[in-house]
Amino acid sequence: MTGKKFFLSSLILIIAVLAVLAGTVFVVDPFFHYRAPNPDLYYRLYDQRSQNDGITRHFYYDSIVTGTSMAENFKTSRFDDAMNTRSVKVCYSGATYKEINDNLKVAYESGHSVRYVLRPLDYSLLFRDKDVLREDMGDYPDYLTDRNPFNDVKYLLNRDVVINYTLPVLGHMVKGDAAGYTDFDEYSYTDNDNVYGREYVLMGIAGFDAPQQEEVNPRAMATLQGNIEQNVVALARNHPETTFIYFFPPYSMAYWGSIRSEGALSAMLEGKKAAIEQMLECDNIHIYSFSFYTDITENLDNYRDPAHYCAEVNDLLMDKMTQAEVSGEATYDRITKDNYKQYLEDEKELFENYDYNKLLAN
């Protein structure tokens, strides 16, 4: 065989192998980039950034449970039983408001009629710029979320996609495993992997001082208002047919003690007030806050760090919100135009005057 024929034969072989690999990924489609799951295959759901766009775009549902790690331990079955819905859970651990909102927009762009959206509003992300993404968590998979077909090569000929996602799906098929995909109660569920206890919450904390509180500066407030407008309010305004159930998570009292020690408590509470006032402009945004659940927030054994609570708290929060939504009855947890000023005054009184150092007692 001449050198030229060998080169051409090798080139054809390489192209053929690449075509087979790309074709296999295309047919299996483990990230649901092109279509809903193949009903004859089993898919494991475990990669939020890679799989959530496809879930939102191609799965069948009428409601969405989303958010950061504050929502990961929610059970969609619990929501569906209470609200008579069929929901998906698409969480983004550590994500900014923009990343979550961008995914929610996909639901409408792909033709879904969404009845409810359940989503936490993390205090720690309120003052982030409206356009910032968590680039520190690895490369963002734009080739999956944009509609540019030419960069799909990053998906179709991705070594990790082939080995760690496509081949396991085929392996389930060869073994004769039942078709389907990971239950949404289990998808992103982390409670079994977490370790909770006050020793983890208080790690590195020797005491809680009470320095002079700093007011939020105008630039930071403008950043917050831009974030809320673009990534929280605008979507609700554009889709009055959807009820957006937003809640401020019950961070532990140790979190609020640290915020006060840093002199940032007043600014955080002013930021929360501004965010609530923006959201109250939309009647289809229902706001909940759980600051006064001190039986939870004082018990640091409910937490794995100052903010992240256990799955039992997720269950309680969901039950409280769905019961209020179904009954329509006014509750102290539901923030409205009529009660928000009083609620925030009571909350400020609690966080400013709480004896945080008692949390350090054995």
PLY file of the C-alpha trace (Angstrom):
ply
format ascii 1.0
element vertex 362
property float x
property float y
property float z
element edge 361
property int vertex1
property int vertex2
end_header
0.00 0.00 0.00
1.40 3.36 -0.99
1.78 6.15 1.51
-1.02 8.09 -0.15
-3.45 5.15 0.04
-2.50 4.51 3.65
-3.15 8.13 4.53
-6.52 8.12 2.79
-7.50 4.81 4.36
-6.51 6.06 7.80
-8.39 9.30 7.25
-11.52 7.45 6.16
-11.25 5.13 9.18
-10.88 8.06 11.57
-13.83 9.86 10.02
-15.90 6.69 10.20
-15.06 6.15 13.89
-15.89 9.78 14.69
-19.14 9.50 12.75
-20.12 6.37 14.70
-19.32 8.05 18.02
-21.20 11.23 17.10
-24.13 9.22 15.78
-24.31 7.15 18.95
-24.33 10.25 21.14
-26.95 11.81 18.87
-29.23 8.77 19.08
-28.79 8.17 22.82
-28.73 11.92 23.58
-27.87 11.63 27.30
-28.28 15.38 27.84
-31.65 15.50 25.97
-30.21 18.18 23.74
-32.31 17.15 20.74
-35.33 15.35 22.13
-37.05 13.80 25.13
-35.60 10.57 26.58
-35.74 7.51 24.37
-38.56 5.44 25.92
-36.52 2.26 25.40
-33.48 3.43 27.38
-32.65 4.23 31.00
-31.00 7.56 31.82
-29.34 8.54 35.04
-29.93 12.20 35.92
-27.03 13.64 37.86
-25.40 16.51 35.97
-27.33 19.71 36.57
-25.54 22.06 34.22
-25.45 19.57 31.37
-28.88 17.96 31.68
-31.18 20.69 33.02
-31.54 22.58 29.76
-32.66 19.42 27.97
-35.02 18.48 30.80
-36.61 21.91 30.73
-36.81 21.96 26.95
-38.04 18.45 26.16
-39.62 16.75 29.20
-43.37 16.76 29.81
-44.46 18.81 32.84
-46.70 21.65 33.95
-44.75 22.94 36.96
-41.11 23.49 37.91
-39.19 23.17 41.17
-35.92 25.02 40.74
-33.26 27.01 42.56
-29.91 26.48 44.18
-28.87 23.86 46.73
-31.65 25.29 48.90
-34.09 23.42 46.63
-32.13 20.24 45.91
-33.79 18.19 48.65
-37.33 19.05 47.67
-39.44 16.13 46.50
-41.50 16.77 43.38
-43.89 13.98 44.38
-44.74 15.93 47.53
-45.44 19.06 45.48
-47.48 17.15 42.90
-49.61 15.42 45.52
-50.46 18.74 47.13
-50.94 20.86 44.00
-52.27 18.27 41.52
-49.40 18.94 39.13
-46.71 17.12 37.17
-43.42 18.81 37.98
-39.75 18.53 37.18
-36.87 19.53 39.45
-34.05 21.47 37.82
-31.67 22.79 40.46
-28.35 24.55 39.98
-26.15 24.26 43.04
-24.48 27.60 43.76
-26.02 29.27 40.72
-26.75 32.96 40.44
-30.22 34.31 39.85
-29.43 34.71 36.15
-28.56 31.06 35.57
-31.82 29.94 37.17
-33.90 32.54 35.35
-32.32 31.72 31.99
-33.36 28.10 32.43
-36.90 29.12 33.38
-37.19 31.15 30.19
-36.41 27.99 28.23
-39.61 26.42 29.57
-41.71 29.05 27.85
-39.54 29.25 24.73
-40.00 25.51 24.23
-43.79 25.76 24.35
-44.58 24.58 27.88
-47.59 25.88 29.76
-46.31 26.37 33.29
-48.77 26.49 36.18
-46.35 26.90 39.09
-42.71 27.71 39.69
-41.29 27.00 43.16
-37.97 28.71 43.77
-35.84 29.91 46.71
-34.31 33.38 46.70
-30.93 33.00 48.36
-29.87 35.94 50.53
-26.24 35.36 49.59
-27.02 36.04 45.91
-29.26 39.08 46.23
-26.52 41.63 45.57
-24.92 39.83 42.61
-24.82 41.54 39.23
-27.79 40.65 37.04
-25.60 39.10 34.33
-23.00 37.24 36.38
-22.61 33.45 36.11
-20.66 31.08 38.35
-17.66 30.62 36.10
-15.67 29.38 39.11
-17.68 26.15 38.97
-16.16 25.10 35.65
-16.71 25.97 32.03
-20.28 26.89 31.32
-21.74 24.55 28.64
-22.90 27.23 26.20
-22.89 24.66 23.40
-25.87 23.02 25.12
-27.86 26.13 25.97
-27.47 28.14 22.78
-29.21 27.25 19.54
-26.04 27.18 17.44
-25.89 23.74 15.72
-22.28 24.20 14.63
-20.84 23.97 18.12
-22.73 20.75 18.85
-19.49 19.00 17.97
-18.46 19.80 21.56
-21.31 17.54 22.63
-21.31 14.88 19.94
-17.56 14.28 20.03
-16.99 14.87 23.72
-14.91 12.12 25.32
-16.59 12.59 28.70
-20.06 12.47 27.16
-19.23 9.26 25.31
-17.58 7.41 28.19
-19.41 8.66 31.26
-22.90 9.28 29.91
-23.60 7.51 26.61
-21.94 4.16 27.30
-23.66 3.71 30.71
-27.04 4.22 29.01
-26.16 1.51 26.50
-24.91 -0.64 29.36
-28.32 -0.48 31.04
-29.90 -1.54 27.75
-27.55 -4.51 27.35
-28.29 -5.64 30.91
-31.99 -5.42 30.22
-32.67 -2.76 32.85
-36.07 -1.11 32.84
-36.33 2.00 30.71
-36.92 5.44 32.21
-34.86 7.99 34.09
-33.94 8.98 37.62
-36.95 9.96 39.69
-37.10 13.71 40.33
-37.32 13.09 44.06
-33.85 11.58 43.76
-32.37 13.89 41.13
-30.05 16.40 42.84
-31.04 14.97 46.24
-28.00 15.36 48.52
-29.31 14.62 52.00
-27.87 11.12 52.14
-24.40 12.51 51.39
-24.47 15.42 53.83
-23.31 15.51 57.42
-25.19 17.81 59.78
-24.35 19.18 63.20
-23.59 22.32 65.15
-19.86 21.56 65.07
-19.90 22.06 61.29
-22.02 25.19 61.47
-19.85 26.84 64.11
-16.51 25.79 62.65
-14.12 28.73 62.93
-16.59 30.89 64.89
-15.31 31.97 68.32
-18.05 34.48 69.07
-20.55 36.91 67.62
-19.67 40.57 67.98
-22.13 43.40 67.35
-20.31 46.19 65.46
-21.89 49.28 63.96
-24.21 48.25 61.14
-23.53 49.65 57.69
-26.35 50.81 55.47
-26.48 49.52 51.92
-24.79 51.88 49.49
-26.72 53.19 46.47
-24.58 51.31 43.95
-25.15 47.97 45.70
-28.87 48.68 45.91
-29.01 49.47 42.21
-27.23 46.17 41.51
-29.80 44.29 43.60
-32.74 46.00 41.93
-31.35 45.19 38.50
-30.87 41.58 39.54
-34.44 41.27 40.85
-35.97 43.02 37.85
-34.19 40.96 35.21
-34.02 37.58 36.93
-37.08 37.47 39.17
-39.80 39.98 38.28
-39.63 40.27 34.49
-40.54 36.65 33.82
-43.54 36.83 36.15
-44.69 40.03 34.51
-44.47 38.41 31.07
-46.30 35.25 32.18
-49.30 36.14 34.34
-50.70 32.65 33.72
-48.01 31.20 36.01
-47.93 31.44 39.80
-44.37 32.01 40.97
-43.90 30.75 44.53
-40.74 32.42 45.80
-39.37 32.00 49.31
-36.49 33.28 51.41
-34.84 30.19 52.93
-34.50 29.82 56.70
-30.75 30.24 57.09
-29.57 29.35 60.59
-29.28 31.95 63.32
-25.52 31.42 63.11
-25.65 32.90 59.60
-27.45 35.99 60.84
-25.05 36.29 63.76
-22.13 36.29 61.35
-23.83 38.86 59.12
-24.38 41.11 62.12
-20.76 40.63 63.23
-19.62 41.76 59.79
-21.72 44.91 60.06
-23.83 43.82 57.09
-27.15 43.01 58.77
-28.85 46.34 58.08
-27.78 46.27 54.46
-29.06 42.72 53.98
-32.43 43.52 55.50
-32.77 46.69 53.43
-31.93 44.66 50.35
-34.59 42.10 51.22
-37.14 44.89 51.69
-36.31 46.38 48.29
-36.58 42.97 46.61
-39.94 42.28 48.23
-41.32 45.65 47.15
-40.33 44.93 43.56
-41.90 41.47 43.62
-45.14 42.72 45.18
-45.78 44.63 41.97
-46.77 41.29 40.40
-49.88 39.62 41.78
-48.74 36.24 40.45
-45.62 36.29 42.62
-46.35 34.73 46.01
-43.61 35.45 48.54
-42.86 33.39 51.63
-40.34 33.96 54.41
-39.48 31.68 57.32
-37.35 33.88 59.57
-39.49 33.21 62.64
-39.15 29.43 62.54
-36.60 29.67 65.31
-37.28 26.11 66.44
-35.50 25.23 63.19
-32.97 28.03 62.85
-31.74 27.85 66.45
-31.20 24.10 66.25
-27.87 23.98 64.44
-28.10 20.21 64.15
-30.52 20.91 61.28
-27.66 22.38 59.24
-24.43 21.34 57.55
-23.14 24.91 57.46
-24.68 28.27 58.44
-27.12 28.21 55.51
-27.81 24.67 54.28
-30.58 22.79 56.06
-31.55 19.10 56.07
-34.24 17.45 53.95
-36.75 17.42 56.80
-36.73 21.22 56.64
-37.33 21.06 52.88
-40.39 18.89 53.54
-41.71 21.31 56.15
-41.23 24.36 53.91
-42.96 22.71 50.99
-45.88 21.62 53.16
-46.31 25.12 54.59
-46.27 26.76 51.17
-48.49 24.27 49.36
-51.03 24.26 52.19
-51.22 28.03 52.00
-51.54 27.97 48.22
-54.30 25.37 48.23
-56.28 26.91 51.10
-55.78 30.52 50.08
-55.76 31.45 53.75
-53.54 34.27 54.99
-50.52 33.12 56.97
-47.71 35.01 58.68
-45.22 33.29 56.37
-46.87 34.70 53.23
-45.58 38.21 52.53
-48.22 40.54 51.09
-48.72 44.24 50.46
-50.71 44.39 53.68
-48.26 42.73 56.05
-44.75 43.11 54.62
-43.82 46.28 56.53
-44.80 44.79 59.86
-43.15 41.49 59.03
-39.87 43.21 58.17
-39.98 45.35 61.31
-40.49 42.23 63.43
-37.71 40.46 61.54
-35.31 43.34 62.10
-36.12 43.31 65.79
-35.39 39.58 65.95
-32.07 39.65 64.11
-30.74 42.81 65.73
-31.46 41.78 69.32
-31.05 38.00 69.30
-28.46 36.61 71.72
-26.30 34.85 69.12
-23.59 33.87 71.59
-25.96 31.43 73.25
-25.55 29.31 70.10
-21.97 28.63 71.25
-23.04 27.07 74.53
-22.73 23.29 74.69
0 1
1 2
2 3
3 4
4 5
5 6
6 7
7 8
8 9
9 10
10 11
11 12
12 13
13 14
14 15
15 16
16 17
17 18
18 19
19 20
20 21
21 22
22 23
23 24
24 25
25 26
26 27
27 28
28 29
29 30
30 31
31 32
32 33
33 34
34 35
35 36
36 37
37 38
38 39
39 40
40 41
41 42
42 43
43 44
44 45
45 46
46 47
47 48
48 49
49 50
50 51
51 52
52 53
53 54
54 55
55 56
56 57
57 58
58 59
59 60
60 61
61 62
62 63
63 64
64 65
65 66
66 67
67 68
68 69
69 70
70 71
71 72
72 73
73 74
74 75
75 76
76 77
77 78
78 79
79 80
80 81
81 82
82 83
83 84
84 85
85 86
86 87
87 88
88 89
89 90
90 91
91 92
92 93
93 94
94 95
95 96
96 97
97 98
98 99
99 100
100 101
101 102
102 103
103 104
104 105
105 106
106 107
107 108
108 109
109 110
110 111
111 112
112 113
113 114
114 115
115 116
116 117
117 118
118 119
119 120
120 121
121 122
122 123
123 124
124 125
125 126
126 127
127 128
128 129
129 130
130 131
131 132
132 133
133 134
134 135
135 136
136 137
137 138
138 139
139 140
140 141
141 142
142 143
143 144
144 145
145 146
146 147
147 148
148 149
149 150
150 151
151 152
152 153
153 154
154 155
155 156
156 157
157 158
158 159
159 160
160 161
161 162
162 163
163 164
164 165
165 166
166 167
167 168
168 169
169 170
170 171
171 172
172 173
173 174
174 175
175 176
176 177
177 178
178 179
179 180
180 181
181 182
182 183
183 184
184 185
185 186
186 187
187 188
188 189
189 190
190 191
191 192
192 193
193 194
194 195
195 196
196 197
197 198
198 199
199 200
200 201
201 202
202 203
203 204
204 205
205 206
206 207
207 208
208 209
209 210
210 211
211 212
212 213
213 214
214 215
215 216
216 217
217 218
218 219
219 220
220 221
221 222
222 223
223 224
224 225
225 226
226 227
227 228
228 229
229 230
230 231
231 232
232 233
233 234
234 235
235 236
236 237
237 238
238 239
239 240
240 241
241 242
242 243
243 244
244 245
245 246
246 247
247 248
248 249
249 250
250 251
251 252
252 253
253 254
254 255
255 256
256 257
257 258
258 259
259 260
260 261
261 262
262 263
263 264
264 265
265 266
266 267
267 268
268 269
269 270
270 271
271 272
272 273
273 274
274 275
275 276
276 277
277 278
278 279
279 280
280 281
281 282
282 283
283 284
284 285
285 286
286 287
287 288
288 289
289 290
290 291
291 292
292 293
293 294
294 295
295 296
296 297
297 298
298 299
299 300
300 301
301 302
302 303
303 304
304 305
305 306
306 307
307 308
308 309
309 310
310 311
311 312
312 313
313 314
314 315
315 316
316 317
317 318
318 319
319 320
320 321
321 322
322 323
323 324
324 325
325 326
326 327
327 328
328 329
329 330
330 331
331 332
332 333
333 334
334 335
335 336
336 337
337 338
338 339
339 340
340 341
341 342
342 343
343 344
344 345
345 346
346 347
347 348
348 349
349 350
350 351
351 352
352 353
353 354
354 355
355 356
356 357
357 358
358 359
359 360
360 361
